[in-house]
Amino acid sequence: MADLTIQLGRIQLKNPVMTASGTFGYGTEYYDFFDVARIGGIVVKGTTLRERQGNAYPRMAETPLGMLNAVGLQNKGVHYFVEKIYPGIKDLQTGIFVNVSGSTVDDYVETAEIINELEHIPGIELNISCPNVKEGGMAFGTSCPSAAQVVKEVRRVYKKELMVKLSPNVTSITDIALAVEAEGADSISLINTLLGMAINAETRRPVLSTVTGGLSGPAVKPIALRMVWQVANAVKIPVVGMGGIMNASDAIEFLIAGASAVQIGTANFIDPATPVKVLEGIEQYLDRHAISNVKDLIGSLKF
């Protein structure tokens, strides 16, 4: 059996399969489908300093080879997470990351500071890239100075694994990656959703209440794969790849492109057991190709 452990910045994961924020709840919702402790890590839903109601309905729409979402980071706030959610997931035997978002730098900092005190949360995923909120979110992830600023300030108070989630809605994602690496990011995850929209031709009205939203699913995979490859070749810290991963073959492509780990997102809505199926598929691939350590697959693209 191949060695599947990977080093993600400051922590070690038992394998490179993770779940993406916003698609896996707090993990407990999936207990009936598979043993969540089998996978390398989970990223719980977006958490903000204060409660957010999210955007008005409709805020999700199916598209060819994907879906649009404009949920808008609906959550009950970090204090609710600490008091009500954390006690129920803290003993889960896998890497737990909290996806942290905010409207201001101070919001990010205060939320990260609170989560820093939680013993059984080894890392956060700093979301500077959400395309479906009206303030904050993607605004911080679309320029090098703003991305660098929020990472620098969070790094000052957050002492554990700091993963930064990047937006694909930029001119040069490698420049953003280098900027956040320089300010202390331990790892980088990409890509978040692409900005898109859908129109009802009969009514001539937008399908989403927010007009635009984040596109995910198989349609974005070629773009995600290209960006992961570019970033992995530009930075020295680990890269976590995501974007349209529906099966083990997709995940393996991201590892070959340079990702140290992958996150499963939209596929969870189609088949909740996808993460463990992806894990089993990676194991079978390594055995079939006589690869004894998954690290030998990472960044192994041939030319």
C-alpha positions in Angstrom: 0.0 0.0 0.0 1.4 3.4 -1.0 2.2 6.1 1.5 -0.5 8.8 1.1 0.6 11.2 3.8 1.3 14.7 2.7 2.8 17.8 4.4 0.6 20.8 4.1 2.6 23.7 5.4 2.8 23.3 9.2 0.7 20.1 9.4 0.6 16.6 8.1 -2.5 15.1 6.5 -3.1 11.4 6.3 -3.9 11.7 2.6 -4.4 14.5 0.0 -8.2 14.4 -0.2 -10.1 17.3 1.3 -13.5 18.8 1.0 -14.2 22.3 -0.2 -15.9 25.0 1.9 -19.6 25.6 1.3 -20.2 22.1 -0.1 -19.7 19.9 3.0 -21.4 21.8 5.8 -19.6 21.1 9.1 -18.8 17.5 8.1 -21.4 16.0 10.5 -24.0 16.2 7.7 -22.0 13.5 5.8 -21.6 10.9 8.6 -24.4 8.8 7.1 -22.6 8.5 3.8 -19.0 7.6 4.7 -16.4 7.7 7.5 -15.3 11.3 7.2 -12.2 10.5 9.3 -10.9 8.5 6.3 -10.1 11.6 4.2 -7.2 14.0 4.8 -9.2 17.0 5.8 -12.4 19.0 5.7 -12.9 22.7 5.2 -16.1 23.8 7.0 -18.5 26.4 5.6 -17.6 30.0 5.4 -17.4 31.7 8.8 -17.6 35.4 9.5 -17.2 37.6 12.6 -21.0 38.3 12.8 -24.0 36.4 11.6 -24.9 36.8 7.9 -28.2 36.1 6.3 -26.8 35.6 2.9 -28.3 36.8 -0.4 -32.0 36.7 -1.3 -33.4 33.7 -3.2 -33.0 32.4 -5.8 -29.3 32.0 -5.2 -28.4 28.7 -6.9 -28.8 27.7 -10.5 -27.8 24.7 -12.6 -25.8 25.4 -15.7 -24.3 23.2 -18.5 -21.5 21.2 -16.8 -21.8 23.1 -13.6 -23.7 25.3 -11.2 -23.9 29.0 -10.2 -24.2 29.9 -6.5 -24.8 33.2 -4.8 -25.4 32.0 -1.3 -23.4 34.9 0.1 -21.6 33.3 3.1 -24.8 32.6 5.1 -23.7 31.6 8.6 -24.4 32.3 12.3 -21.0 33.9 13.0 -17.8 32.7 14.7 -19.1 32.8 18.2 -21.9 30.5 17.3 -19.3 28.2 15.7 -17.2 28.2 18.8 -20.1 27.5 21.2 -22.4 25.2 19.1 -20.4 23.6 16.3 -16.9 23.2 17.5 -17.8 20.8 20.5 -19.4 18.4 18.0 -16.5 18.2 15.5 -13.4 18.8 17.6 -12.7 15.1 18.1 -13.1 14.2 14.4 -9.9 12.4 13.4 -9.0 14.4 10.3 -7.6 17.9 9.6 -10.3 20.5 10.3 -10.0 23.9 8.6 -12.3 26.8 9.1 -13.0 29.0 6.0 -12.7 32.6 7.3 -14.2 35.6 5.5 -14.8 39.2 6.3 -16.0 42.6 5.1 -12.9 44.4 6.5 -9.4 43.5 7.4 -10.3 43.9 11.1 -13.1 41.4 10.6 -10.7 38.8 9.2 -8.2 39.5 12.0 -10.7 39.2 14.9 -12.3 36.0 13.5 -8.9 34.4 13.0 -7.8 35.4 16.5 -10.9 33.7 18.0 -10.3 30.5 16.0 -6.6 30.5 16.9 -7.6 29.6 20.5 -9.4 26.4 19.4 -7.1 23.5 20.2 -8.5 21.0 17.7 -8.6 23.3 14.7 -5.2 23.1 13.1 -5.7 25.6 10.3 -7.9 28.2 8.6 -8.6 28.8 5.0 -8.5 32.6 4.5 -11.2 33.3 1.9 -10.1 36.5 0.0 -11.8 35.3 -3.1 -15.6 34.9 -2.8 -17.4 36.4 -5.9 -20.9 36.5 -4.5 -20.9 38.9 -1.6 -21.4 42.6 -2.1 -18.5 43.8 0.2 -15.2 42.3 1.2 -14.6 38.8 -0.2 -13.2 39.0 -3.7 -12.3 42.6 -3.3 -9.3 41.6 -1.2 -8.2 38.9 -3.6 -8.1 40.8 -6.8 -5.1 43.0 -6.2 -1.6 42.2 -4.8 -1.6 45.1 -2.2 -5.0 44.2 -0.7 -4.3 40.5 -0.7 -1.0 41.0 0.9 -2.4 43.4 3.5 -5.1 41.0 4.8 -2.7 38.1 4.9 -0.1 40.1 6.8 -2.5 41.3 9.4 -4.0 37.8 9.9 -0.6 36.2 10.1 0.2 38.6 12.9 -2.5 37.0 15.2 -2.9 33.5 13.7 -0.2 31.0 14.7 -1.3 27.8 13.0 -1.7 26.7 9.4 -2.7 29.6 7.3 -4.1 28.6 3.9 -5.2 31.4 1.6 -7.9 30.8 -1.0 -7.3 32.6 -4.3 -9.8 34.0 -6.8 -9.5 33.1 -10.5 -11.1 36.4 -11.5 -7.8 38.2 -11.8 -5.3 39.0 -14.6 -2.4 37.1 -13.0 -3.1 34.6 -10.3 0.6 33.9 -9.9 1.2 37.5 -8.8 -1.4 37.2 -6.1 0.0 33.9 -5.0 3.5 35.3 -4.7 2.1 38.3 -2.7 0.4 36.2 -0.1 3.3 33.8 0.1 5.6 36.8 0.9 3.3 37.9 3.8 3.3 34.5 5.5 0.8 32.2 3.9 1.7 28.6 4.7 -0.2 27.2 1.7 -2.5 28.3 -1.1 -5.8 26.9 -2.3 -7.3 27.5 -5.7 -9.4 28.1 -7.5 -12.5 29.6 -6.0 -15.5 30.0 -8.4 -15.5 32.0 -11.6 -17.8 34.9 -11.9 -20.7 34.0 -14.2 -24.4 34.6 -14.8 -27.6 32.9 -16.1 -30.6 34.5 -17.8 -34.2 33.2 -18.2 -34.9 33.9 -21.9 -38.6 33.7 -21.4 -38.8 36.3 -18.7 -35.6 38.1 -19.8 -34.6 38.3 -16.2 -31.5 37.0 -14.4 -31.9 33.6 -12.8 -30.0 34.7 -9.6 -31.2 37.4 -7.3 -27.7 38.9 -7.4 -27.6 38.7 -11.2 -24.0 37.2 -11.1 -22.7 34.3 -9.0 -19.9 31.8 -8.7 -19.5 29.1 -11.4 -18.3 25.7 -10.2 -18.3 22.2 -11.5 -16.7 20.4 -14.5 -16.9 23.5 -16.7 -14.2 25.2 -14.7 -11.7 22.3 -14.5 -9.4 23.2 -17.4 -9.0 26.7 -16.1 -8.4 25.5 -12.5 -5.8 23.0 -13.7 -4.0 25.6 -15.7 -3.9 28.0 -12.7 -2.8 25.3 -10.2 0.0 24.4 -12.5 1.1 28.0 -12.9 1.0 28.8 -9.2 2.7 25.5 -8.2 5.6 26.5 -10.4 5.8 30.0 -9.0 5.6 29.5 -5.2 7.6 27.4 -2.7 4.7 26.7 -0.4 2.1 23.8 -1.0 -0.8 24.3 -3.3 -4.2 22.8 -2.8 -6.1 22.3 -6.1 -9.8 22.4 -6.7 -12.3 23.2 -9.4 -14.5 20.6 -11.2 -12.9 17.6 -9.5 -15.6 14.9 -10.0 -13.6 11.7 -9.7 -10.2 10.2 -8.9 -8.9 10.8 -12.4 -9.6 14.5 -12.1 -7.9 14.6 -8.7 -4.8 12.8 -10.0 -4.5 15.4 -12.8 -4.3 18.2 -10.2 -1.6 16.3 -8.3 0.4 15.8 -11.4 0.0 19.5 -12.1 1.7 20.3 -8.8 -1.1 20.3 -6.2 -0.1 18.7 -2.8 -3.7 18.1 -2.0 -7.2 18.5 -3.6 -10.6 19.7 -2.4 -13.8 18.1 -3.6 -16.7 20.7 -4.0 -19.6 20.6 -6.3 -19.3 16.8 -6.7 -20.5 16.4 -3.1 -23.9 17.6 -4.2 -24.2 14.9 -6.8 -22.7 12.0 -4.9 -22.0 12.6 -1.2 -19.5 9.7 -1.1 -17.3 11.3 -3.8 -14.4 12.2 -1.4 -13.8 8.6 -0.3 -14.3 7.3 -3.8 -11.6 9.7 -5.0 -9.3 8.5 -2.2 -9.8 4.9 -3.2 -9.2 5.8 -6.8 -5.9 7.5 -6.0 -4.8 4.4 -4.0 -5.6 2.2 -7.0 -3.8 4.5 -9.4 -0.6 4.4 -7.2 -0.7 0.7 -6.9 -1.3 0.3 -10.7 1.7 2.5 -11.5 3.9 1.0 -8.8 4.2 4.4 -7.1 5.0 3.8 -3.4 4.6 7.4 -2.2 2.0 9.9 -3.4 4.6 12.7 -3.1 6.3 11.2 -6.1 3.1 11.9 -8.1 3.0 15.6 -7.1 4.3 17.9 -9.8 5.3 15.0 -12.0 4.0 16.5 -15.3 6.1 15.3 -18.2 7.1 17.4 -21.2 
